[in-house]
Amino acid sequence: MNRKSLAITLLVPFVAFTVYALTQVGYVGLFTYQMQNAGGWQVLLDLVVALVLVLSWLIPDARANGRNPWPWVGATLFLGSIGPLAYLAFSKSVHH
């Protein structure tokens, strides 16, 4: 399975589950739940570190492929993993 197929396979159910979670707790609720104890903070900070690493790859990759990276950066900042998954899912490059 190539990266694009994997991204689509992950993106569709993840977006569906994210919508479900948002209907249950709201956008702010996703964060406040994680901020209740040190374990939640660790998970939240781990996600931030992982997404910064992903963006350190995504920005130069987008530029190298003639794509504007900033919509994908914004999507990553506001939607988390959905941003990079969508970037890969909507990629036109055969290398993805």
Backbone as ProteinMPNN parsed JSONL, in Angstrom:
{"seq_chain_A": "MNRKSLAITLLVPFVAFTVYALTQVGYVGLFTYQMQNAGGWQVLLDLVVALVLVLSWLIPDARANGRNPWPWVGATLFLGSIGPLAYLAFSKSVHH", "coords_chain_A": {"N_chain_A": [[0.853, -1.176, 0.0], [0.65, 2.154, -0.937], [1.71, 5.481, 0.167], [-0.305, 7.393, -0.321], [-2.667, 5.841, -0.573], [-2.691, 4.688, 1.968], [-2.957, 7.007, 3.519], [-5.537, 7.875, 2.741], [-7.034, 5.695, 3.58], [-6.71, 5.901, 6.34], [-7.575, 8.518, 6.8], [-10.38, 8.818, 6.218], [-11.985, 7.219, 8.185], [-10.898, 8.424, 10.459], [-11.564, 11.145, 10.274], [-14.322, 10.876, 10.429], [-14.584, 9.842, 13.053], [-13.498, 11.979, 14.456], [-15.357, 14.003, 13.95], [-17.531, 12.871, 15.296], [-16.461, 12.902, 17.951], [-16.216, 15.669, 18.293], [-18.897, 16.409, 18.257], [-19.651, 15.367, 20.653], [-18.027, 16.518, 22.727], [-17.132, 19.005, 21.876], [-14.86, 21.43, 20.347], [-13.038, 22.751, 22.115], [-13.334, 21.059, 24.265], [-11.898, 18.798, 23.517], [-9.323, 19.482, 24.178], [-9.409, 20.338, 26.876], [-9.992, 18.023, 28.268], [-7.596, 16.604, 28.025], [-5.965, 18.151, 29.592], [-6.363, 17.614, 32.24], [-4.693, 16.1, 33.885], [-1.264, 15.002, 34.521], [-0.71, 12.846, 32.823], [-2.467, 13.235, 30.671], [-1.5, 15.694, 29.731], [1.001, 14.839, 28.876], [0.337, 13.201, 26.688], [-0.866, 15.112, 25.014], [1.297, 16.912, 24.618], [3.069, 15.153, 23.38], [1.723, 14.718, 20.98], [1.926, 17.296, 19.906], [4.744, 17.505, 19.565], [5.129, 15.406, 17.702], [3.612, 16.376, 15.537], [4.983, 18.741, 14.929], [7.359, 17.632, 13.997], [6.328, 16.32, 11.728], [5.472, 18.558, 10.259], [7.951, 19.671, 9.74], [8.813, 18.096, 7.716], [6.68, 18.244, 5.879], [6.419, 20.954, 4.976], [8.854, 21.604, 3.421], [8.511, 19.549, 1.535], [6.073, 20.157, 0.287], [6.75, 22.599, -0.927], [8.784, 21.715, -2.666], [7.269, 20.267, -4.417], [5.779, 22.173, -5.674], [3.583, 23.117, -4.289], [1.51, 25.101, -2.175], [2.438, 25.357, 1.108], [1.128, 26.456, 3.329], [-1.767, 26.289, 3.711], [-1.91, 23.622, 4.529], [-0.333, 23.617, 6.785], [-1.905, 25.274, 8.422], [-4.209, 23.664, 8.564], [-3.124, 21.53, 9.962], [-2.442, 22.749, 12.401], [-4.976, 23.413, 13.405], [-6.531, 21.125, 13.088], [-5.032, 18.943, 13.731], [-3.739, 15.71, 13.107], [-5.275, 15.362, 10.857], [-4.626, 17.298, 8.975], [-1.922, 16.65, 7.84], [-2.605, 14.065, 6.897], [-4.587, 14.657, 4.996], [-3.034, 16.193, 3.269], [-1.321, 14.226, 2.188], [-3.263, 12.509, 1.113], [-4.426, 14.057, -0.892], [-2.377, 14.441, -2.607], [-0.591, 14.862, -5.653], [1.674, 13.78, -6.486], [3.608, 11.008, -7.578], [5.292, 9.822, -5.831], [4.194, 9.756, -3.358]], "CA_chain_A": [[0.0, 0.0, 0.0], [1.462, 3.365, -0.994], [1.378, 6.504, 1.172], [-1.592, 8.03, -0.622], [-3.728, 4.892, -0.206], [-2.688, 4.592, 3.427], [-3.511, 8.26, 4.047], [-6.987, 7.866, 2.516], [-7.584, 4.653, 4.453], [-6.723, 6.443, 7.705], [-8.267, 9.807, 6.86], [-11.843, 8.722, 6.201], [-12.559, 6.895, 9.493], [-10.427, 9.358, 11.48], [-12.411, 12.34, 10.181], [-15.64, 10.501, 10.958], [-14.495, 9.759, 14.507], [-13.262, 13.334, 14.95], [-16.667, 14.679, 13.925], [-18.279, 12.298, 16.419], [-15.901, 13.438, 19.194], [-16.568, 17.087, 18.372], [-20.31, 16.532, 18.631], [-19.781, 14.948, 22.048], [-17.349, 17.38, 23.701], [-16.761, 20.296, 21.302], [-13.443, 21.624, 20.013], [-12.288, 23.049, 23.342], [-13.393, 19.867, 25.099], [-10.82, 17.885, 23.145], [-8.099, 19.899, 24.868], [-9.578, 20.412, 28.328], [-9.91, 16.655, 28.789], [-6.179, 16.247, 28.106], [-5.288, 19.014, 30.554], [-6.813, 17.286, 33.592], [-3.619, 15.514, 34.703], [0.04, 14.931, 33.854], [-0.789, 11.876, 31.738], [-3.112, 13.893, 29.545], [-0.553, 16.676, 29.212], [2.047, 14.12, 28.161], [-0.226, 12.804, 25.397], [-1.042, 16.334, 24.237], [2.619, 17.396, 24.219], [3.606, 14.183, 22.43], [1.082, 15.031, 19.705], [2.527, 18.535, 19.41], [6.087, 17.169, 19.083], [4.996, 14.614, 16.483], [3.128, 17.211, 14.438], [6.081, 19.638, 14.539], [8.239, 16.824, 13.148], [5.64, 16.133, 10.448], [5.524, 19.823, 9.525], [9.328, 19.893, 9.275], [8.885, 17.37, 6.446], [5.607, 18.649, 4.981], [6.654, 22.274, 4.375], [9.768, 21.51, 2.284], [7.954, 18.649, 0.519], [5.078, 20.919, -0.476], [7.471, 23.558, -1.779], [9.482, 20.964, -3.712], [6.26, 19.786, -5.364], [5.043, 23.313, -6.216], [2.33, 23.292, -3.548], [1.557, 26.073, -1.088], [2.376, 24.574, 2.347], [0.452, 27.118, 4.444], [-3.076, 25.706, 4.055], [-1.694, 22.346, 5.216], [0.144, 23.983, 8.125], [-3.096, 25.724, 9.151], [-5.053, 22.497, 8.847], [-2.45, 20.753, 11.011], [-2.548, 23.476, 13.667], [-6.351, 23.418, 13.906], [-7.184, 19.819, 12.987], [-4.11, 17.876, 14.104], [-3.286, 14.753, 12.102], [-6.087, 15.454, 9.642], [-3.885, 18.129, 8.012], [-0.956, 15.866, 7.07], [-3.281, 12.981, 6.186], [-5.215, 15.254, 3.816], [-1.935, 16.557, 2.365], [-0.916, 13.014, 1.48], [-4.409, 11.969, 0.367], [-4.677, 14.888, -2.068], [-1.114, 14.62, -3.312], [-0.56, 14.461, -7.064], [2.979, 13.178, -6.73], [3.626, 9.531, -7.592], [6.141, 9.375, -4.729], [3.433, 9.704, -2.114]], "C_chain_A": [[0.896, 1.237, 0.0], [0.966, 4.4, 0.025], [0.014, 7.137, 0.941], [-2.747, 7.115, -0.223], [-3.838, 4.748, 1.304], [-3.321, 5.836, 4.047], [-5.031, 8.289, 3.888], [-7.665, 6.862, 3.44], [-7.681, 5.131, 5.898], [-7.599, 7.682, 7.829], [-9.783, 9.661, 7.006], [-12.417, 8.331, 7.574], [-12.112, 7.862, 10.591], [-11.236, 10.644, 11.459], [-13.795, 12.036, 10.759], [-15.615, 10.448, 12.487], [-14.271, 11.14, 15.119], [-14.565, 14.123, 14.983], [-17.524, 14.169, 15.082], [-17.786, 12.881, 17.747], [-16.269, 14.906, 19.374], [-18.034, 17.283, 18.748], [-20.528, 16.174, 20.101], [-19.213, 15.971, 23.032], [-16.998, 18.766, 23.179], [-15.261, 20.409, 21.092], [-12.597, 21.854, 21.266], [-12.259, 21.837, 24.258], [-12.329, 18.84, 24.771], [-9.53, 18.203, 23.912], [-8.258, 19.87, 26.387], [-9.52, 19.028, 28.968], [-8.447, 16.255, 28.979], [-5.443, 17.032, 29.191], [-5.655, 18.707, 32.001], [-5.724, 16.702, 34.485], [-2.349, 15.416, 33.88], [0.035, 13.932, 32.695], [-1.417, 12.469, 30.494], [-2.211, 14.93, 28.902], [0.539, 15.99, 28.401], [1.559, 13.714, 26.773], [-0.369, 14.021, 24.483], [0.304, 16.865, 23.736], [3.286, 16.456, 23.222], [3.013, 14.426, 21.038], [1.687, 16.286, 19.091], [3.913, 18.252, 18.834], [6.007, 16.403, 17.765], [4.55, 15.474, 15.303], [4.165, 18.25, 14.006], [7.062, 18.885, 13.643], [7.621, 16.593, 11.771], [5.7, 17.411, 9.614], [6.927, 20.12, 9.015], [9.602, 19.114, 7.988], [7.896, 17.95, 5.431], [5.912, 19.97, 4.265], [7.65, 22.189, 3.218], [9.246, 20.595, 1.167], [6.938, 19.381, -0.344], [5.763, 21.892, -1.424], [8.162, 22.854, -2.939], [8.525, 20.46, -4.784], [5.377, 20.911, -5.908], [3.699, 23.55, -5.547], [2.533, 24.332, -2.452], [1.433, 25.304, 0.233], [1.45, 25.159, 3.412], [-0.973, 26.652, 4.707], [-2.937, 24.402, 4.843], [-1.165, 22.586, 6.629], [-1.05, 24.421, 8.976], [-4.012, 24.572, 9.514], [-4.446, 21.654, 9.961], [-2.591, 21.434, 12.366], [-3.952, 23.405, 14.26], [-7.018, 22.04, 13.927], [-6.271, 18.644, 13.334], [-3.72, 17.011, 12.917], [-4.094, 14.791, 10.811], [-5.354, 16.267, 8.57], [-2.878, 17.331, 7.193], [-1.594, 14.697, 6.311], [-3.944, 13.507, 4.908], [-4.156, 15.659, 2.797], [-1.512, 15.343, 1.539], [-2.05, 12.466, 0.608], [-4.648, 12.753, -0.924], [-3.414, 15.195, -2.858], [-1.226, 14.151, -4.758], [0.733, 13.749, -7.407], [2.89, 11.659, -6.698], [4.478, 8.982, -6.455], [5.405, 9.257, -3.417], [2.539, 8.542, -2.216]], "O_chain_A": [[1.794, 1.358, 0.834], [-0.07, 4.21, 0.661], [-0.732, 7.388, 1.887], [-3.706, 7.57, 0.4], [-4.938, 4.693, 1.854], [-4.118, 5.738, 4.98], [-5.738, 8.689, 4.813], [-8.722, 7.134, 4.008], [-8.635, 4.797, 6.599], [-8.28, 7.874, 8.837], [-10.39, 10.328, 7.845], [-13.269, 9.055, 8.089], [-12.852, 8.099, 11.546], [-11.565, 11.182, 12.516], [-14.364, 12.847, 11.49], [-16.527, 10.955, 13.141], [-14.802, 11.435, 16.19], [-14.836, 14.834, 15.951], [-18.172, 14.958, 15.769], [-18.592, 13.306, 18.576], [-16.596, 15.337, 20.48], [-18.372, 18.218, 19.474], [-21.49, 16.633, 20.717], [-19.837, 16.264, 24.052], [-16.603, 19.629, 23.963], [-14.487, 19.592, 21.592], [-11.559, 21.217, 21.446], [-11.269, 21.608, 24.953], [-11.899, 18.09, 25.647], [-8.755, 17.308, 24.248], [-7.356, 19.433, 27.101], [-9.046, 18.887, 30.095], [-8.1, 15.636, 29.985], [-4.39, 16.596, 29.655], [-5.294, 19.466, 32.9], [-5.814, 16.794, 35.71], [-2.351, 15.71, 32.684], [0.71, 14.154, 31.689], [-0.946, 12.23, 29.382], [-2.157, 15.041, 27.677], [0.956, 16.497, 27.359], [2.285, 13.867, 25.791], [-0.025, 13.954, 23.303], [0.435, 17.226, 22.567], [3.99, 16.907, 22.318], [3.724, 14.348, 20.036], [1.933, 16.332, 17.886], [4.229, 18.708, 17.735], [6.733, 16.712, 16.819], [5.057, 15.315, 14.192], [4.22, 18.604, 12.828], [7.542, 19.429, 12.649], [8.318, 16.662, 10.759], [5.948, 17.36, 8.41], [7.084, 20.753, 7.971], [10.531, 19.445, 7.252], [8.236, 18.127, 4.261], [5.68, 20.082, 3.062], [7.337, 22.655, 2.122], [9.511, 20.84, -0.01], [6.942, 19.242, -1.567], [5.392, 21.993, -2.594], [8.13, 23.339, -4.07], [8.925, 20.251, -5.929], [4.349, 20.646, -6.531], [2.785, 24.112, -6.152], [3.615, 24.424, -1.871], [0.411, 24.654, 0.458], [1.024, 24.436, 4.313], [-1.369, 26.621, 5.872], [-3.751, 24.113, 5.72], [-1.502, 21.852, 7.558], [-1.19, 23.988, 10.119], [-4.53, 24.503, 10.629], [-5.166, 21.124, 10.807], [-2.834, 20.768, 13.372], [-4.107, 23.343, 15.479], [-7.956, 21.813, 14.692], [-6.682, 17.487, 13.244], [-3.407, 17.526, 11.844], [-3.636, 14.299, 9.78], [-5.453, 15.953, 7.384], [-2.961, 17.329, 5.964], [-1.167, 14.374, 5.203], [-3.865, 12.868, 3.859], [-4.357, 15.49, 1.594], [-1.364, 15.439, 0.321], [-1.811, 12.011, -0.511], [-5.032, 12.171, -1.938], [-3.396, 16.109, -3.682], [-1.885, 13.151, -5.043], [0.87, 13.181, -8.491], [2.171, 11.093, -5.874], [4.395, 7.793, -6.145], [5.942, 8.709, -2.454], [1.778, 8.266, -1.289]]}, "name": "protein", "num_of_chains": 1, "seq": "MNRKSLAITLLVPFVAFTVYALTQVGYVGLFTYQMQNAGGWQVLLDLVVALVLVLSWLIPDARANGRNPWPWVGATLFLGSIGPLAYLAFSKSVHH"}
